[in-house]
């Protein structure tokens, strides 16, 4: 991997403290999702991450990058070609990062096209990482990756619930444009998506895990014509039964994930996909979408739940009196999910490293929205 300097970029002047998920700078309830991103990058010609395009600092939302997301990246030559990067967006829509990178379009040869891996968690709040200052949670793999990366610490989802954010991630459009303005609404099958664009540009495409933009029942089979450009497909619309979940491929036959915790199986499958492409002449775009740490909070494997004693957890100062015991119990289960997923990220990084793909891969991590976890007396989203 080639590295640059850690830089905080993309601050939005909207009066919201970047470390306070779901709270504004005065400590009162605010937007429920906060985003931040981390990217480790090297530009063509050896420039470091400290020399990323100046428009990474563009104000968003309300202009700047958002205005350009619906169209510029739809041209294959305008897709993110200015860097090879490790990227870890924490609470940030990855297409915002993509949009920043395509601000200076550069034509490239087929050999230079980077692989793209997008990892999406569900309901992971921005401060629930060791590198973000959380005194409780254990996330060593994310902490290491953040130390090699650029963080976009203050971008805000326009509609921070599952389906709208995921549709925006795939299309680069605002919810009122793509039409998915609440959960369980179908994204138009004729939508122009990142998978369709990259497939046309010579990429292999893969989707593993949670989908939640088909809108025809959370356990329903999704036929290939509604895969939005993804060819490799191991997907379920939506479930939060992480210990007994299933998926579909191209056929309407339910298949069960092998492990006790579906994110582990999904990550292993993503690693196998990466390894199977180690000698492929074609680049790939791989989406891995985990269901945790979204509630239920107490279903992570026991070895992770054993790491957190509720009585020893440090609470945020905005937890109202009388809720402390309840919140500590929830936090213990929530952090167990986070640490389980941290190990999953470690396995994914191992696959990229062992295959040599790390030198030519853009890796993005994000969540669709956060979790209040008792702050200001509010819970979940």
N, C-alpha and C positions, 0 to 999 in steps of 0.2 A: 504494500500500500504506500502511496505517496501522500504526504501530509502537508497541510498548510497551518496557518496560525488560527487559534480559536478567536472568533470575533462574534459579538452580539450584533445582529443586524435586524433590519425590518421593524423598528419600533413604530408603534402607531400612537399618535398624539390624541388619545381619546379619554384621558383622565382615569384610566384603569391601571392599578398597580399590577405589573407583570407577574408578581409572585402570588397573587391572591386569586385563586380560582373561584369564580362565582361571586366575587365581592368587588365593589369599587373601592377607590382609594380612600373613601371616608369610612369604610367598614360596613356599609349598608349593602343589602342585596343588590347584585348586579348581574351581568351576563353569566350564564351558567357554564360556559366553556371558555377556556383560555388556551392559547396555542403557543408553542415555541418550537424551534427546529434546530437541529444540529447537523452540520454537514462537514465532512472532511474532504477536501478537494484539491486537485491539481489541475491547473489550466494548461491547454496546449502550449508547448514551448517552455514549460517548467515554471510558469508563474504560480505563486502559492495562493492558498485560500484567502490571504489578506488582500489579494488583488482581484477578488470577484467583481463582476460587473457592478457599476455604481448604482444601477437601478434596483439592486437588492435592497437599498434603503428607501425605496418608494413607499409613500404612505398607503396603507391599506387598512380598512376598507374606505369607500368613499372616493374612489379615483385610483390613480397610479396603476398598480398591477392588475387589480380586479377588472378594470375596464378593458384590459387586453386579453383576459384569460379565455374568452369565448371564441377567439379566432386565431391568434398568432400561432399557437402550438399545433393547430390543425394541419399545417403544412409539415410534411415529414422533415424537410430540410431545416425547419425552424425549431424542431424539438431540441431538448437540452443537449447541446453538443459542445458547449464551451468548457466542460469540465468532466473529469472522472471523479466520483465523489462517494465517500461514506456520508450518509445523511441521516440524522435522527430528528425529525420534527416532533417535538413534544407539544401537543395541543396546537397543531397547525395543519391546515389543509395542504397536502403536499403539492397540489397544482399551483399554489401560490409560489412555492419554491421553484417549481418547474418554470412558471411564468417569468420569474426573475432571471433564471439562467438563459432563457431564450431571448432575452432582450437584445443580445448582440449575436444574431444568427450567423452561424458559420457552416458552410457546406463541408461534408466529411465523406470519406470513402467508407465502403462497407466494413472494412477491417477496423475502422476507428469507432464504429457505433458501440456505445457502452451497453452492457446489460443493465436492466433497471429492476430493482426489487423494492416493492412497496409493502411495508408491514403495518397493519392497522389493528389497533386494540380498541376495545369498546369501553367507554366510560372511565378512562384513565386520567385522573386529574394531574395538572402540570407539576404541582409541587411534590408528588408522590414518587420521587427518585432521590437517591442519595446525593447526586451531583446538584440537585435543585435545592438542597438544604434540609430535606425531611430527616429529622433525627431518628426516625423509627424504622423506615423501610430499608431492606437489603437489596440493592440492585447493582452489583459489581460490574456486570457486563455492560449495562447501559452507562454506568459511570465512566468506564474506560472509553467507551465509544464517544461519549460526550466530550471527553478530554481531547479527542482527536478531531473535533468537528466544529462546525459553525452553527450557532443556535439562532433561530428566529424566535425571539422571546415574547413577542407581543403582536400576534395576528389573531383575529377574532372570527369565528365561524358566523356566517350570516344567519344560519338557522341550525343551531347546535343540537340536533337529535339525529338518530341513526340514518334513516333513509335519505333525507335531504342532503346531509353532508356527503354521503357516499355517492349520490348522484352528481353532486358538484365536483367531487374528486375525479369521477370518470369523464365528465363532460367539460369541465372548466367553466360551467355556467352557474349563474345565480339560481336559487330555487324557483323564483317566479318566471324564469326563462325555461328551465328544463321541466317544470311542472310538478316535481316531487316536493311538495311543501309541507308534508307531514309523514309520519311513519306508515308503512304498508300501502304505499302508492307506487304503481308501476312506472318505471322509466320507459319512455317511448322506445320501442324496438328500433326505430329509425334514427335514434340519437347518434350523433357523431361522438364516439368515445375514444379515449386514449388507446384502448386495445385495438380498435378498428384502424386508427391512424397508424399505429406502429406495425400492425400486421401488414398493412399496405406498403410500409417502408422496409419490409423484409424481416421483421421480428417474429419469433415464436411467442405465443401468448399463453399464460397460465393463471388460473384463479383457484385458490384453495381456501375453504373456510366459509365464513359468513358473508352472505350476499345482501339481502334485505332491500332490494330495489325491484323485485319482480311483482310484488303486490297481489299475488293470487293464492295466498295461504302460506303460512310460515313453514309448513311441513310438506308443501306440494313439490312435485317434480317440475323442473324447469327445462324445457326442451332446448336443443342446440340453437334454434332460431332466436332464442331470447337470451343468449349468452353474451351479447354485446361485444362480440369480437374475440372472446377468449376461446381457445381451442382445447387446451388441457383444462379439465373441469372436475373438481371434487368439492362440491358446494352443497350447502343447505341454505334456504332462504333466511331462517333465523331460529335459533334455539339458545336457551340459557341453561339447559340440562347438560352441563359439561361432562358429566360422568357416564352418560348414556346417550350420546348423540350419534346421528347417522348423517349420511350424505348421499348425493346422487352423482353419477357421471353422465354420459350421454344417454344412458338407458334409464327407464323408469323403475329401476330396482334399487331398493334401499340397501345401502352398505354401511356397516358399523365401523367406527374408528376403533383400532385395536387396543389402544392404551386406556388406562383408568381415567384419563383427563384428555379431552379431545385436542386441546392446544398442543400437547406433546406429539400426538400422532400427526397433526397437521404440519407441525414444524419438521418432523422427520420426513414427511412426504415432500415438503418444499426442499429440504436438503437433498433428497434423492433426485428431484427434478434438476437441481443445480449440478449435481454430479453427472447426471445423464447427458448434460449439455457441455461437459468439460472440453470435449474435442469437436464440438459442433461449429461449423463455419458461420452459423446464423446467431445473431444476438437474441436475447429473450427479455420479455417483461413478465415478471412474476408478482402476483398479488397474493399475500398471505394475510388473511383476516381472522383474528382471534375473537372469541366471544367475551372472555374475561378481560379486565376485572369487574365487569358489570355484575351486579347482584344476580343470583343469591351469593352472599358473601362467604358462606361456610362450606363450599364444595371443592376447594383446592385439595390436592392430595395431602394426607396427614403429615407427611414429612415437612411440608411447608407450613401447615397450620401450627405445628409444634414449635416453630421459630418465634412465635409472637404470643407473649403473655399480655392479655388486655390490661392488667393492673400496672404494667410497666411502661405503657405507651404515653408519650407526651402529647397533650392535646393542643390544638391551636387556641389562641386566646379568645376567639369569637364563638366558642361553644357555650351556649347558654347554661346557666346553673340548672341542675336537675337532670341534664342529659348526659352527664359525663360517663356514667356506667354503660349506658346503651351505646354511646358513640365508641367507647373503647372496644367493646365487643365487635362492633361492625368493622372498625379499623383493623383489628387483628385478622379477621377473615379477608378483608380487602387487600391488606399487605401480603397475605399468603398468596393470593392470586398474582400480585405484582412480582413476587420473587419467583414463582413458578414460571411466569412469562420471561423473566430475566434469564433464567436458565435456558429457555427456548431460544431467546436471542443469541445466547452463547453458542448453541448448537448451529444456528443459522450462520453465524460468523465463522464457525469452524469449517462448515461446508464451503463457504466462499474462499477461505484461506487455503484449504487443502487442494482445491481444484485450480488455484491460481486466478480465479475470477475476480478476486478482490482488487486487482490492479486495473480492471476495466469495468467496474460496476458502480452504478449509482444506487445507494441504499437509503431509503426514506422510511422513517417511522413516524406515526401519528396516532391520534385517537379521534373519534368522531365528536366527542364531548367529554365533559368532566363529571365529577360526582361531588355534591356538596358535603356529604359525610358529616352532617350536623352543624356545619358553619352557619351562623345566623339562624340556627334552629331549622334549617332546611336539609332535605335528604334527597339522594339520587340526583336526577337532572333538574 
